Amino acid sequence: MLNEIILAGFGGQGILFAGKILAYGGLMDNKEISWLPSYGPEMRGGTANCSVCISDDPIGSPLVLEPNYLIVMNTPSFDKFIGSVQPGGKVFVDSTMVDRTTDRDDIECFYVPASQLAEDNDMTGMANIILLGKFIKETSIISLDTLQKAFEKAIPPKKAPLIDVNMNAINIGGQV
């Protein structure tokens, strides 16, 4: 099974980090993976997106043109990518930051107020991980145990307390 995922938003929202966590998770599950980041020259505040492929078989190309999963954290990214999602795909939207919905009835959309949930739980800057938690709950692409290992791999030892913070954010997203 080939899972093609696009994560998109503004620079500084943690889009690339969330994609990296998914890629590490796939790697730890002995899957074939690719992680292809893309960001505008402005970095913080500019556009940022990444393509992640997780597959049982070798991946022919890291480019994702028609994702079966889309995670978006701002309106420009929603507008840019919503039309490219494969029929039957799933879309995860930070509804705090995206002020619209889609009229497509051939995809399933989850509108999660991730930024508001992060603020309400004193987790400013963790909206990306809350949205990732909802994604993991609805897709089961990787397990929570594997996700924990991915955080342990991606977060340096000197910042180890952030592993628990990230897992708490995952749990918040999984309960929405």
C-alpha positions in Angstrom: 0.0 0.0 0.0 1.4 3.4 -1.0 0.4 6.3 1.2 1.1 9.7 -0.3 0.8 12.6 2.1 1.2 16.4 1.6 1.5 18.6 4.7 1.3 22.3 4.0 1.2 25.7 5.8 3.3 28.7 6.6 7.0 28.4 7.6 7.2 28.3 11.4 4.1 26.1 11.9 6.2 22.9 12.1 5.0 21.4 8.8 8.4 20.0 8.0 8.9 18.6 11.5 5.5 16.8 11.4 6.4 15.3 8.0 9.7 14.2 9.4 8.0 12.4 12.3 5.7 10.6 9.8 8.7 9.6 7.8 10.6 8.3 10.8 7.5 6.4 11.9 7.4 4.7 8.5 11.1 3.9 8.7 10.7 2.4 12.1 7.9 0.2 10.8 10.3 -1.1 8.1 8.4 0.6 5.3 9.9 2.4 2.3 9.7 6.1 2.9 10.5 9.4 1.3 10.4 12.9 2.8 10.6 15.9 0.4 10.5 19.3 2.0 9.7 22.5 0.1 9.6 26.1 1.5 9.7 29.6 0.2 12.7 31.8 0.5 11.1 33.8 3.4 11.2 30.7 5.8 9.1 31.9 8.8 5.9 33.3 7.4 6.6 32.0 3.9 5.1 28.9 2.4 6.2 25.5 3.6 5.1 22.0 2.6 6.5 18.6 2.4 5.6 15.4 0.7 5.8 12.1 2.6 5.5 8.7 1.0 5.1 5.5 3.2 4.9 2.3 1.3 5.3 -1.5 1.5 7.1 -1.4 -1.9 9.9 0.7 -3.3 8.8 4.3 -4.1 9.2 5.4 -7.7 9.2 9.1 -7.0 9.2 11.3 -3.9 6.9 13.8 -5.7 3.3 13.7 -4.6 1.0 15.3 -7.1 -2.3 13.6 -6.1 -2.1 12.8 -2.4 -4.5 10.4 -0.7 -3.9 12.4 2.5 -3.6 16.1 3.0 -2.8 18.0 6.2 -3.2 21.8 5.9 -2.7 24.6 8.4 -3.5 27.7 6.4 -6.0 29.0 3.8 -3.5 29.4 0.9 -2.4 25.8 1.3 -6.0 24.6 1.5 -6.8 26.5 -1.7 -3.6 25.2 -3.5 -3.9 21.5 -2.6 -7.6 20.6 -1.9 -8.3 20.0 -5.6 -5.4 17.6 -6.0 -6.5 15.1 -3.3 -7.5 11.7 -4.8 -11.1 10.7 -4.6 -11.6 8.7 -1.5 -8.8 10.6 0.2 -8.8 12.3 3.6 -8.1 15.9 4.5 -7.1 17.3 7.9 -7.6 21.0 8.3 -6.6 23.4 11.1 -10.0 25.1 11.2 -8.7 27.8 13.5 -6.5 29.0 10.6 -8.5 28.0 7.6 -11.7 29.9 7.2 -13.5 27.7 4.6 -14.6 24.2 3.8 -14.6 22.2 0.6 -17.7 21.3 -1.4 -16.1 18.1 -2.6 -18.1 15.1 -1.6 -15.6 12.5 -2.9 -13.2 13.1 0.0 -13.5 13.0 3.8 -12.6 16.2 5.6 -11.7 16.6 9.3 -11.9 20.2 10.5 -9.9 20.4 13.8 -9.4 23.7 15.6 -5.8 22.7 16.3 -4.3 26.1 16.9 -7.1 26.9 19.4 -6.7 23.5 21.1 -2.9 24.2 21.4 -3.6 27.6 23.0 -6.3 26.3 25.3 -3.9 23.6 26.6 -0.9 25.9 27.0 0.8 24.2 24.1 1.5 27.2 21.8 3.2 26.0 18.7 1.9 22.5 18.9 -1.0 22.8 16.5 0.9 20.8 13.9 1.3 17.8 16.4 -2.4 18.0 17.5 -3.4 17.8 13.8 -1.0 14.9 13.3 -2.7 13.2 16.3 -6.0 13.4 14.5 -4.4 12.1 11.3 -2.9 9.1 13.1 -6.2 8.3 14.8 -8.1 8.4 11.5 -5.6 6.6 9.3 -3.6 4.2 11.6 -0.7 4.6 9.2 1.6 4.2 12.2 0.9 3.2 15.8 1.3 5.4 18.9 4.2 3.2 20.0 6.0 3.8 16.7 5.1 7.5 16.9 6.8 7.7 20.4 9.9 6.1 18.9 9.9 8.6 16.0 9.8 11.5 18.5 12.6 9.9 20.5 14.6 9.7 17.2 13.8 13.3 16.0 14.1 15.1 19.3 17.7 15.5 20.6 18.5 14.1 24.1 19.0 17.5 25.6 15.4 18.3 24.7 14.0 14.9 25.9 11.1 16.5 28.0 9.6 17.6 24.6 8.9 14.0 23.8 6.1 13.9 26.5 4.8 17.3 25.4 4.5 16.0 21.8 2.8 12.8 22.8 0.3 14.8 24.9 -0.4 16.9 21.8 -0.9 13.7 19.8 -3.4 12.5 22.4 -5.3 15.8 22.3 -5.6 15.5 18.5 -6.7 11.8 18.8 -9.6 12.8 21.1 -11.1 15.3 18.8 
